[in-house]
Amino acid sequence: MYIVVEGEDPGYDIFVNGRALARNEDALEKLAHRLGVRPILDFFSADENSMALLLEEGAGDPEWAKTLPPPQWFAAEDGLITVCTLIDFLRDHPLALGNETQEVLKETEEFERVLRKTAQRHLRWQLAVSWR
């Protein structure tokens, strides 16, 4: 999982490592619902080029990809609500995801850093996924 910011070049580093987040997506989705926030995967969106890359990587069904809505962009503040809520919970419950908790916390903090910069610049974002 990684962040895409709308536009050519936002002027700051948007790299995040979302491997642990991806590995724990089911547990994080349940946790987000329990905490009353949108799951991170709710911010997923992809354009035709992104979907073509995913299909080349062997992820997804070409027929399903044809039914996707147009790409969506989200307010950084909306993403911050989710990631900050997850960060607070994971800091208070360091064993919530077993031995993955600290790695998920670190990656969620990376998401927070990028989303704060995105919000400061009044830009929008979306979550992208790679199956590599």
Secondary structure as GFF3:
##gff-version 3
##sequence-region A 1 132
A	DSSP	beta_strand	2	5	.	.	.	ID=ss1
A	DSSP	alpha_helix	19	23	.	.	.	ID=ss2
A	DSSP	alpha_helix	25	35	.	.	.	ID=ss3
A	DSSP	three_ten_helix	40	43	.	.	.	ID=ss4
A	DSSP	alpha_helix	48	56	.	.	.	ID=ss5
A	DSSP	alpha_helix	62	65	.	.	.	ID=ss6
A	DSSP	beta_strand	74	75	.	.	.	ID=ss7
A	DSSP	alpha_helix	76	92	.	.	.	ID=ss8
A	DSSP	three_ten_helix	98	100	.	.	.	ID=ss9
A	DSSP	alpha_helix	101	120	.	.	.	ID=ss10
A	DSSP	beta_strand	124	128	.	.	.	ID=ss11
###
